[in-house]
């Protein structure tokens, strides 16, 4: 499904279609904050597991166990994480129209030390979940660059114009009006060079 079509005046025979990426995968950011997924188990208990698709850092088992113990009581879990693991910031997402789970992003002191992130850098981030939030919301896109082609029926000499794919790139997350549109313009320029 085309979300938006981008053109560049300097290359009138090219266009880029920003399309919904229907085969999206979680974004991978090896320096990204650890994320815990909480879901309801039978009988009202909570299951907790680290979302390992997004970073190679492994949370201490105590944090994941505490998340399962306190489940939806994020305030109690946050107090525990701050006291025993030096967490400075906790951000949650869900449950909502996109997911029944609760996702918890946090910055334990040993993670900050491992990746070299300062408390100031963490505080300055607008959204700890970032691209992962966009992934959960289905805001995943691809860019398809197309060139105008003229087709001629050799029997009737009838001509028809159409668009043919010359390049494509998928795996963009988030706001279409930001870096996705900028990258689409860059891809048109690269194809026209």
Buried (B, 14 or more C-beta within 10 A) or exposed (E): EEBBBBEBEEBEEBBBBBBEBEEBEBBEEEEBBBBBBBBBEEEEEBBBBBBEEBBEBEBBEEBBEBBBBBBBEBEEBBBBBBEEBBBBBBBBBBBEEBBEBBBBBBBBEEBBEEBEBEEEEBEEBEEBBBBBBBBBBEBBBBBBBBBEEEEEEEEEEEEEEEBEEBBBBBBBBBEBEEEBBEBBBBBBBEBBE
